Structures are given as C-alpha cells and as structure tokens.
Amino acid sequence: MSEKGYYQDRNVKNLRRIEALLQELPPFVEEYFIGIENQTSTLTRLNYAYDLRIFFDFLVCKRRFSDSVPHLTLSDLEKVSATDIEKFLSYLNHYEYNGSLNSCNERAKARKLSTVRALFKYFFSKDKISVDNAAKVSMPKIHEKEIIRLEINEVVDLLNCADSGVGMTNHQRAFHEKTKIRDVAILVLFLGTGIRISELVGLNNEDIDFSTNSFRVTRKGGNQTILYFSEEVSQALQKYLAEKAENPDIPHDEHALFLSLKTQRISIRAVENLVKKYSRIVTPLKKISPHKLRSTYGTQLYRETHDIYVVADVLGHKDVNTTRKHYAAISEDIRRSVAGKVRLREEPDPDKP
C-alpha cells in the first residue's frame, strides 16, 4: 500500500467509526461535525465523538436532561449550567460507562472539557444557543509530569541491545535474528530525527533520498515536510533496505518502508511493542515509548543548539510552548552552567598593592 493509500485507509476507518458513533449521539452533533470538518482531522472528530458520548451520557443518567442521549436537543444544551459541567468534571474522577468503571486524570479531564467547550462555542457563535455556559468553567490545573527520556549511555545500551539481543530470552532471540536490522533502523530513526510514530509507520521506500540524507514525512493535518538525518541514520537505513532487497517474499507492489514479518506495513502497535521490549531490558525502571524516544531527541537537540525554535521546527510543533518541555527537562543543566556567571565582587589582582 502506498503512503497516500495508507492515510486514505486510516481516514476511511475513522469516518466509519464516526458514522457509527453518530447513531448514539444527539442529531445536532452531526451538524457540528460538518461545521468543523474543514478545520479538523477525522481523528480529532473521532476523539470528540468519544468525549461527547460520555458527556451526554452524564447529562441523561446523572442530570436527567432527557430519557436518552439521541433525544437530547439544542434546547437541552442551552439549559446546561456551568455547575452541571463542573459536576461532570468531578464525575470523571470515577465513572461507569457501558458497565465498566473508568477514571480520568487531569489531562483527560482537560481534553474532555475542551471538547465540550468547542461544542458550546460553535452553537453559540451560530446563534443556535443563547448562552455559552461551558466558557465559564475553568480548565483543570495540570501538574507537569517529570519528563522521561533516555540519557546518552542508555541510548547506547538500547541500540546495542537491539543489535546484539543481549538480555533476551531464548524465545525473543529466535525472532530477534529475523528483525534486528529492521529494529535497529527504527530505533535509530526515532533517536536521530525525532519522528512521530505515525510518521514512521507511514514512510515509503521512495520517501528516502540518500543523496541528501533526507526523507519526506506527512505530518499532523496532512502537511508534508522534508527532514534530514545523519550519516549514522543513513547507514542503518541502507543496511535495512539491503536486507529487504534480498527478501523474495516481499511483494513488488509493497511500498512501505518498514515491514512486519508478514511483509506488510508494520503497525503502530508492533512498533510500540518493539520499543517496549528493548527498553525493558535496558531501563526497566523507565517506561519508554516511541514518544519518549522523540523527547530524548528533542532534549538532545536543544542541548546542542540552545534554540527552542529550531527544536519546535524540527519536531513539527505548531506552538513553541509545546516544545518548552524539552527546555524544562534540562533546566537543571542550565542552572548549574550559569552558577558562576554573575560575580558580586571582582577577584583581587595579586599584582596590585
């Protein structure tokens, strides 16, 4: 499947999920989704649908706004008070949906409130409701979590583990012999470019240009950009491509760069699992994910450049504030380095009387 076909297939699946969810939601949600279609991705609208389903279930089951979620109307929405929404946030601490118990942390609460706010704002701006009570509810305070990333020695250990298989069980070693060149290429690409997992999985063979050591990625929102990589990354990719060229089982029409053992485009879940497998051996006390490898690259890039705007551009962050977490992660380094920069008194000159 081509890169374009991969993203089209993913969008089609998301659209089908949205259509199914709309059958469970009030009719005005479909109007809302049509209104924001040109400003949002299918994945964003799918997440909105999941969040709104919980919110509307709360309005029906806990606040008795209607006898069922599909029967809720814009008139009901207009009656929802700021207090109702605040109680919804409290409800998210421990709530039941479809017979299963769930809970939300601060970030999950903030996302759901953001979804509810966007819905109210849309219909208020269209004069479909006369008051926007969601705007009166403060966002939950989010306490910054410690940035988890690999240190330089851990990066070396991770790549050595993927290369040699040291520390693995006999069962893992059997598979490792078949995948180690691919796995090293994936890890090196994460750690050497800060690529997102969705971008990595979507890469095709023709996206790589070794004459300029660059590759084309499709970023959030569908925009394409060119990223550059080092000679170390180049060598890992070329070694993997050489191995692929000798595999007669790979279909001629398969364009995906990274393949599973079934010679199909590797899945996001499979990439997450391989990162988890190696990192558990090397750093068992750290929960390392592909995103943590991205943070590792971002932190190291900032250490080398001291330019947060460069880091934001390379990582594809639209807002530089998203990037500041990499700055925060090494603030201790900065504080230590500047400790002696400000002098209160000049040191005495031994040559002067």
N, C-alpha and C positions, 0 to 999 in steps of 0.2 A: 504494500500500500504506500502511495506517495505521501509526502508531508501534508499536501493540501487535502488528500483523501483522508488522512488520519484526523485532521482537525474538523473536517466536514462530518466524519462519522461520529466524533465526540459531540459535536453540536446537535446532530440529529438525535442522539441518545438523550441528551439533556432536554431537548424540546419535547420528546415523548414523555419524559418524566414530568415536565412542567404541565403538559396537557392532562396527564393522569391526576396530578395534584389539584389542578383547577376544578376538577369534578367534586373535590372535597371542600372547596373554598367558596366564599360568597361570590356571586356573579360580578360584583364590581372589581374584584381583583384582576379579572381578565382585561377589563378596561384599563386598569392601572398598568399592567404589563405591556399592553400595546402602546401606551403613552410613553413608557420609558425604554422601549425596545431599541431605539437608535442610540441611546446613551449607555446601555449596559450590555454585558455579555450574557449568553444563555446560562452560564454557570452562576453568575450573580443573581439572575432572576430565579434560578432553581433554589439557591440558598434563601432568597427572600420568601419563596413559597413554603419552604420547610419552617422558617421562623414564624411566618404569619399563621400557619396551621396551628402552631402551639398557642399563639396569642389569641386566636379566635376560639380555640377550644377552651381556653381560660375564661373568655367572656361568656361563653354559653354555660359551661359546667360550674363555674365558681361565682359568676356575677349575674347569671340568668338574664342575659340580654335577648335571648331568643331560644326557641326549642331545639334548634340545630344550627351548626355552622353554616351550611349552604343557605339558610333562611335569613342570615344577618343582612341588613341593608345599610345604606349610607346614613339613613336616619338614626340607626342604632350607633353607628360610628360617631355621629355628632354628639351623642349622649355620653360617650365615654369620657370620663373626667380624668384630670391629672392624677387624682388619688387612685382611680382604677388602675392606671398604668403603673403607678408606684407599687400597688399591691401585686401587680403582675411580676414586677422585678423581684419582690420578696418571695412570691410563689415559685420562682425559678430556682430558689435555693434547694428545694426538694419538691419535685412534682411527678405526677403519674400521667403517662400518655400511652394509650393502647395496651394497658395492663403492665407496663414496665416502669420502674422507678428511675428517675433521672435527676441530675443536678447540674447547675451551671456555675462556672467560675466567673470572675469579674469580667474577663474578656468576652465570654459567651453572652453574658448579660448585656454588655455594651453593644455587641453586634445585633442582638435582638431588638434592643431599644432603638438603635439606628435604623433598623428595618421598619419598625413601627412609625418612627418619626418621618421617614421618607414617604410612607403611605399617606399619613395625615397631611403632610406638606403638599403633596401632589393634589389631593382633592380640595384642599383649602385654596390653593392657587387657581384651581379651575372653578371656584365658587360652587362646588358641589356640597361642601360643608361650611358652616358659618363660623366655626371656631376650631383652632388647632391646639387642642389641649396637650398633645404629645410634646409640643415645643416647650411647655412649661416644666417638663420633667428633666432634672439634671442627669447627666451621664454618670454612671457608677465610676468611682475613683479606681483607677487601675494602678496597682502597685507593680513597678517594674521588676521583672524576674531577672535573676542573675543570668548573664549571657554565658551560655555553654558553648565552648569551642575547643578545638584541639590546639595544644601547644606544639611548637616546632618538632620536638622529639617524638610526640605522639603521632604527628603526621608521618614521620619517617617510619615509625613502628607499624602504622596502619598499612602503608604501601608495601613494606617488607613482608607483612603477614599475608597480604593478598598475593604477593609474588611467590612466596615460598610455601604457604599453607601451614606455617609453624603454629602449634597450639590447637590445631583442628582435630576432631575425632576422625576415626577411620572412615566413617560414613561420609563426613564432609569432604575428606581428601579425595574420595572417588569422584565426586562431582567437581571438585576444585581443579583437577587436572584438565577437565574439559572447558572450564570457564575462566581460568586465572588470567589469561591475556586480555580477555574482554573486561573482566572485573577491574584489573589494574587501569585499563584505559578509561573506564567510567570514573573511578576514584580520582585519577589524575586530572580528568576534565573538570570535575566538581571543584577540586582543590586548586586548580590552576587558572580557572576562569570565573568561578562564582556562578555558574549557570544554574538556572532553576531546574528542578526535576522534570517538569512538564516540557521545558525546552529541550532537555537532553533526550527524553524519550521520543520527541518529535523530530529529531535530527535525521536527515537522509544522507546517503553517501555523497551525493552531488553538492551538499551544503558545505563541504570541506574544501578549502583551497590551500594546498601546501606550498604554493609558490609565494604566498603572502602570509602563511601561517594564520589563517583567518577562517571563520565559519559564519554562516547565516543562521540566525535564530528567529523564531516567531514568538514575540513577547506577549504579555497580557494585553488584551484588546485587539490582538491580531496584527500589530505592527511588527515589521521585520527590521532587524538591525544586524550590523556586522561586528563580531567580536574577534579579538586577536589572542593568540596563545603563544606560549614559549616553545623553545626547541624541545624541552623535556616532554611537554604535552604532545608535540608533533611526533616524537619517536614512539610514544605509547600508542597513539592512534594509527600510525603507519604499521606498527607491528601487528595490531589487531586486524587491520584491513588486509594485510598479507596473509594472515591466518584464514580470514574469510574467503579470500581468493582461491584457496586450496580446498575449500569445502564444497564437494559436488552436490550436497543436499540442499544448498540454498537456491531457491527459485530465481530464475533470471529476471523476473519482474519485481523482485523484492528490493525496494529502495531504502528501507530502514537501515540506519547505521548500526544501531545496537540490537542484536537478535537474541531471542531465547534459545534454549536447546531444541525447541521445535522449529527453529529457523523462521520465526515470526517476530514482528516488532516487539521488543521487550516491554513489559507492562510497568506502570508506576509502582505497583505493589512489589514486583520482583526486584526492582532497583532498591526500594526501601529495605527489603529483606536482606539483600546482599551487603548494604551498608551496615545494617544492624549486626549481621553475622560477624564481620571482621572487627567492628568497633567493640563488640562484647568481649572479644579475646584480648584486645589491646588496652581498652579503657573500660573495664567492667563497671566502674562507679559513675561513668558519664553515659547518659542516654543520647547517643549520637545518631542523627538522622541526616538525610541529604541536605535539609535546610541548615543544620548545624555545620556541615562542611562549607556551605555557602557563607555562613557567618565567619567561619575560620578564614576563608579567603578575603572577605571584606575587612576583617580586623588586620590581617597581614598587609593588605594593600594600603590601608590607612597608615600603618606603621612606616611603610616605605615612602609614601607620598606626602603625608601630613595634609592632605587636601580632601576634605569630605565631599566636595562637589565632584571630584574625579571618581571617588568610590560610588557616589549616587548614580553617576552616568554609566559606569561600567556594570553595576548591578541592575540597572534599569529601574531605579526608584523614581517615581514621578515627584515625590516630595522628599526634600533633603532631610526632613525631620525623621523620616523612616530610617535613614542611614545613621542618624546620630547614635543609635545603639552601639554601633561599632566604635564610635568615639568614646562612649561611656565605658565600653569594655576595657579600654586601655587608659582610662583617666588616671589610674594609679601610676602607670609608667610615666605619664606626663608630669604628674605632681612631683614624682621623685626626680625627674630630669631637671626641673626648674628650681629645685630647692635652694641651690646656691647662686641663683642668677641675681637676686636683689641683695645688695650689700648695704648695711646700715652705717658702717664706718670704713673708711679706707684703711687697708693694712699699712702699718708704719713702714717707711722706707729706711732700711738699715743703713744706707749711705748718708742719710741726713742726720745732723746732730740734734 
